[in-house]
Amino acid sequence: MNSERLLQPLPTGKLPGWLLHKVLPRASNDPSVLVGPGLGRDAAAIAIGDRVIVAKNDPITFASENGAAHLVEVNANDIVCMGATPRWLLVTALLPRGVTPADVLNQFAELRETCRQRSVELIGGHTEIVPGLERPILVGMMLGDASPDDLLTPGQARPGDVLLVTKSLAIEGTALLARERAAELRPRVGDEVIQAALNLLHDPGISIVAVAEIARRSGGITALHDPTEGGLATAVRELATVSRTGVEIDSTAVPILPETLAVAYALGVDPLGMLASGSLLIAARPESVAGIMRDIAAAGIPVSIVGSLTAASGDFSLVSDGMRQALPEFAVDEVARLLSNPSEPDADSADTH
């Protein structure tokens, strides 16, 4: 390992894959651990008697008007991607100096209501006011349960599997940039586009729980993945890497909303690498695709075929107008990269917590 590389400051966002590979344990000595840590693994799975407990830990670190609700949704998303049902949640709330009792009451009311909607029990956690914070940081640890037959173990996708994406790309990232960079966007795209982008958090929203359950019932699913930081490009790399396959993505088939394209173009970011909570990445056997798409469409949810897995392990390709190139790789999520650079203060983007 190059010692100079170890001394370079890390960018904002997730730890890079090469570093995670070094710090994560190679394997568990506990036979009850069915799924442990690793790239492309959405959650852990532990055998308890004749059931499987799926455990997920995820924070909300960006400023958000609905941070407590988002905390529930992002954790539940990864639980269902493992074939489990979200059941229990613990929350650590790290709050900045200056927070008021009214702020805390509102945040926890939102948390309890979103848990109620998801049939999730809030069972504990920790609260603390911490000096040096600019905004609240909420960390969730969610547990779900499944039968051993329902568990979707990462690494089961195979060459020839078809890749589908639900809804549209970069739903969360588009809304976040519209909120945080509204002043910069307004003269370039106009208020109508900004409002449409902001509304994406509510319609279609960032939850994939319902569509994941539909896909599982349809059958023929080999993997489900929640594209978050690093967008679709990172998600397909993770899914393929853990399954030891390659990927071929058709750029013209990737569903992207006009407001996402407008925001991305105005701010100089690539939609393929934008925070993408709200979409579900599905790998399925070819013979099952028609039925899966029919069932998802019947629920009023858009779904698109965007590519396939190949036998060329580690070969990640993007095809555009018949031209093949390497799928872009994002060491830092495009939204995190942009927001880590200071911009002019904007009243519309002030944190409300």
C-alpha positions in Angstrom: 0.0 0.0 0.0 1.3 3.4 -1.0 2.0 5.2 2.3 1.3 8.6 0.7 -2.2 7.4 -0.2 -2.8 6.7 3.5 -2.0 10.2 4.5 -4.3 12.0 2.0 -7.5 13.4 3.5 -10.6 11.5 2.4 -13.4 13.2 0.5 -16.9 13.8 1.8 -19.2 10.7 1.6 -18.8 7.0 2.1 -15.4 5.4 2.6 -13.8 4.3 -0.7 -14.1 0.6 -1.5 -10.4 0.0 -1.3 -10.4 1.2 2.3 -13.5 -0.6 3.3 -12.0 -3.8 1.9 -9.1 -3.3 4.4 -11.1 -2.5 7.5 -14.0 -4.9 7.2 -13.6 -8.5 8.6 -13.1 -11.1 6.0 -15.5 -13.6 7.5 -17.4 -14.4 10.7 -16.5 -17.2 13.0 -20.2 -17.3 14.1 -22.2 -19.8 12.0 -25.4 -17.9 12.8 -24.1 -14.9 10.8 -25.6 -15.7 7.4 -24.6 -12.4 5.8 -21.8 -10.2 7.2 -20.3 -7.0 6.1 -19.0 -6.4 2.5 -19.3 -4.3 -0.6 -22.7 -4.7 -2.2 -24.4 -6.0 1.0 -27.3 -3.9 2.1 -27.7 -5.4 5.6 -26.5 -8.2 7.8 -28.5 -11.4 8.4 -28.4 -13.6 11.5 -30.1 -17.0 12.0 -32.2 -17.0 15.2 -34.0 -20.3 15.6 -36.2 -20.9 12.6 -36.2 -17.2 11.6 -33.7 -14.8 10.2 -33.1 -11.4 11.7 -31.9 -8.7 9.2 -30.1 -5.7 10.7 -29.4 -2.4 9.0 -27.7 0.8 10.2 -28.0 4.0 8.2 -27.8 7.8 9.1 -29.4 11.0 7.8 -26.6 13.5 7.6 -27.7 16.0 5.0 -30.0 18.9 6.0 -33.6 17.8 5.4 -37.0 19.1 6.2 -38.2 15.5 6.8 -35.0 13.9 8.2 -36.8 11.7 10.7 -39.2 10.3 8.1 -36.2 9.7 5.7 -34.4 7.9 8.4 -37.2 5.3 8.6 -37.5 5.0 4.8 -33.8 4.5 4.0 -33.4 1.8 6.7 -36.6 0.0 5.7 -35.4 0.1 2.0 -32.3 -1.9 2.8 -34.2 -4.3 5.0 -36.7 -5.2 2.2 -33.8 -5.6 -0.3 -32.7 -8.6 1.8 -36.2 -10.2 1.6 -37.2 -9.2 5.1 -40.0 -7.3 6.7 -39.0 -4.1 8.7 -40.0 -4.5 12.3 -38.0 -2.6 14.9 -36.0 0.6 15.0 -33.5 2.2 17.4 -32.5 5.8 16.8 -29.5 7.9 17.9 -30.3 11.6 17.6 -27.3 13.9 17.8 -28.6 17.4 18.0 -26.8 20.8 17.7 -26.6 23.5 20.3 -29.6 25.8 20.0 -32.1 23.1 19.3 -35.4 23.8 21.0 -37.9 21.5 22.8 -40.3 22.3 20.0 -37.8 21.1 17.4 -37.3 17.8 19.3 -41.0 17.2 19.7 -41.7 17.9 16.0 -38.9 15.6 14.9 -40.0 12.7 17.1 -43.6 13.1 16.2 -42.6 12.7 12.5 -40.4 9.7 13.5 -43.3 8.0 15.3 -45.8 8.7 12.5 -43.5 7.3 9.8 -42.9 4.2 12.0 -46.6 3.8 12.4 -47.1 3.9 8.6 -44.4 1.3 8.1 -45.7 -0.9 11.0 -42.3 -0.5 12.6 -41.9 -0.2 16.4 -39.5 2.4 17.8 -37.9 0.5 20.6 -35.1 2.6 21.9 -31.9 4.6 21.1 -30.0 7.6 22.4 -30.4 11.4 22.4 -27.7 14.0 23.0 -27.0 17.7 22.3 -23.5 17.8 20.8 -21.2 20.9 20.3 -19.8 21.5 16.9 -22.7 20.2 14.9 -24.2 22.3 12.1 -27.4 20.3 11.9 -29.1 17.3 13.5 -27.6 13.9 12.7 -30.0 11.0 13.0 -28.6 7.4 13.0 -31.0 4.5 12.7 -30.5 0.8 13.4 -33.4 -1.2 12.0 -34.2 -4.9 12.4 -36.4 -7.0 10.2 -37.3 -10.6 10.1 -37.7 -13.2 7.3 -37.9 -16.9 6.8 -34.7 -18.6 5.6 -36.5 -19.3 2.2 -37.3 -15.6 1.8 -33.8 -14.3 2.6 -32.2 -12.7 -0.5 -28.5 -13.4 0.1 -26.2 -11.0 -1.8 -24.2 -12.7 -4.6 -26.9 -14.8 -6.1 -27.3 -12.9 -9.3 -26.0 -14.6 -12.4 -24.8 -13.8 -15.9 -27.8 -13.3 -18.2 -29.9 -11.8 -15.4 -31.8 -8.7 -16.6 -31.5 -5.4 -14.7 -34.6 -3.3 -14.1 -35.0 0.1 -12.4 -38.2 1.4 -10.9 -39.5 4.9 -10.9 -36.7 7.3 -12.1 -33.1 8.0 -11.4 -31.8 10.3 -8.7 -35.1 11.2 -7.0 -33.6 12.1 -3.6 -30.5 13.7 -5.1 -32.6 16.0 -7.4 -34.8 17.1 -4.5 -31.8 17.7 -2.2 -29.9 19.8 -4.8 -33.1 21.8 -5.5 -33.4 22.6 -1.8 -29.7 23.3 -1.0 -28.8 25.2 -4.3 -32.2 26.9 -5.0 -30.6 30.4 -5.3 -28.1 29.1 -7.9 -30.7 27.1 -9.8 -33.4 29.7 -9.9 -32.0 31.9 -12.7 -31.0 28.8 -14.7 -34.1 26.5 -14.5 -36.8 28.7 -13.0 -39.1 28.2 -10.0 -41.4 25.7 -11.7 -38.6 23.2 -12.2 -37.3 23.8 -8.6 -40.7 23.1 -7.1 -41.1 20.0 -9.3 -37.8 18.7 -8.0 -38.7 19.4 -4.4 -41.9 17.6 -4.8 -40.1 14.4 -5.7 -39.5 13.6 -2.0 -43.3 13.2 -1.7 -44.3 12.0 -5.1 -43.0 9.5 -6.0 -41.1 9.5 -2.7 -38.0 7.6 -1.6 -39.6 4.4 -0.2 -39.1 1.2 -2.2 -40.8 -1.1 0.3 -44.0 -1.6 -1.6 -42.4 -2.2 -5.0 -39.8 -4.6 -3.5 -42.5 -6.7 -2.0 -44.3 -6.8 -5.4 -41.1 -7.9 -7.1 -40.5 -10.6 -4.5 -44.0 -12.0 -4.9 -43.6 -12.2 -8.7 -40.7 -14.6 -8.4 -37.5 -15.0 -10.4 -35.7 -12.3 -8.4 -32.0 -12.9 -7.8 -31.1 -9.6 -6.2 -32.6 -6.3 -5.0 -30.5 -3.2 -4.4 -31.2 0.3 -3.1 -29.2 2.8 -5.1 -28.1 5.5 -2.7 -24.7 7.3 -2.6 -23.0 7.1 -5.9 -26.2 6.6 -7.8 -27.1 3.9 -10.3 -23.5 3.6 -11.5 -22.3 2.6 -8.1 -25.3 0.4 -7.3 -24.8 -1.8 -10.4 -21.1 -2.1 -9.7 -21.8 -3.2 -6.2 -24.5 -5.7 -7.3 -22.2 -7.2 -10.0 -19.1 -7.2 -7.8 -20.7 -9.3 -5.0 -22.1 -11.7 -7.7 -18.8 -11.8 -9.6 -20.3 -10.8 -12.8 -20.0 -7.9 -15.3 -22.6 -5.3 -16.2 -23.8 -3.8 -19.5 -26.1 -0.7 -19.1 -28.0 0.9 -22.0 -27.8 4.6 -21.3 -30.8 5.4 -23.4 -33.0 3.1 -21.4 -32.2 4.6 -18.0 -35.3 6.6 -16.8 -34.5 10.1 -15.9 -37.1 12.8 -15.2 -36.9 16.2 -17.0 -36.4 18.1 -13.7 -33.5 15.8 -12.8 -31.8 16.5 -16.2 -32.4 20.2 -15.8 -30.9 20.3 -12.3 -28.0 18.1 -13.2 -27.1 20.1 -16.3 -27.4 23.4 -14.5 -25.1 22.3 -11.7 -22.7 20.2 -13.8 -23.3 16.8 -12.2 -23.9 13.4 -13.8 -27.3 11.8 -13.0 -25.7 8.4 -13.0 -23.7 9.3 -9.9 -26.4 11.2 -8.0 -27.9 10.0 -4.7 -30.7 7.7 -5.9 -32.9 6.7 -3.0 -36.4 6.1 -4.4 -35.4 3.8 -7.2 -35.1 0.0 -6.9 -32.5 -1.9 -8.8 -33.7 -5.4 -9.6 -31.8 -8.4 -11.0 -34.1 -11.2 -12.4 -34.0 -14.3 -14.5 -35.0 -13.4 -18.1 -38.0 -15.7 -18.1 -39.4 -13.9 -15.1 -39.0 -10.3 -16.4 -42.3 -10.0 -18.2 -44.3 -11.1 -15.1 -42.3 -8.8 -12.8 -42.8 -5.8 -15.0 -46.5 -6.5 -15.4 -47.1 -6.8 -11.6 -45.1 -3.6 -10.9 -46.9 -1.7 -13.6 -50.3 -2.9 -12.3 -49.4 -1.0 -9.1 -48.9 2.2 -11.0 -45.2 2.2 -10.6 -42.9 2.8 -13.6 -40.3 0.2 -14.3 -37.7 -0.1 -17.1 -35.2 -2.6 -18.4 -31.8 -0.9 -18.2 -29.3 -3.7 -18.9 -28.0 -7.1 -18.0 -25.3 -9.0 -16.1 -22.5 -10.5 -18.1 -20.0 -13.3 -17.6 -17.1 -10.8 -17.9 -16.5 -10.4 -14.2 -15.4 -6.9 -13.3 -16.2 -5.5 -16.8 -18.7 -2.6 -16.3 -19.9 -1.1 -19.6 -22.2 1.7 -20.6 -23.6 1.5 -24.1 -24.8 4.7 -25.8 -26.0 4.8 -29.5 -24.1 1.6 -30.2 -20.9 2.9 -28.7 -19.4 1.0 -25.7 -17.5 2.8 -22.9 -16.6 2.1 -19.3 -19.4 2.8 -16.9 -18.5 5.9 -14.9 -17.1 5.4 -11.5 -17.8 7.9 -8.7 -15.4 7.9 -5.8 -17.8 10.5 -4.2 -21.5 10.8 -4.8 -22.2 13.7 -7.2 -24.5 15.4 -4.7 -22.1 15.1 -1.8 -19.3 16.4 -4.1 -21.3 19.5 -5.0 -22.6 20.2 -1.5 -19.1 19.8 0.1 -18.2 22.9 -1.9 -19.4 26.1 -0.3 -22.0 28.2 -2.0 -23.8 31.5 -1.4 -26.2 31.2 1.6 -29.8 30.7 0.5 -32.8 31.4 2.6 -34.7 28.6 0.9 -32.1 26.1 1.8 -31.7 26.9 5.5 -32.0 23.9 7.8 -35.3 23.9 9.6 -34.4 21.7 12.6 
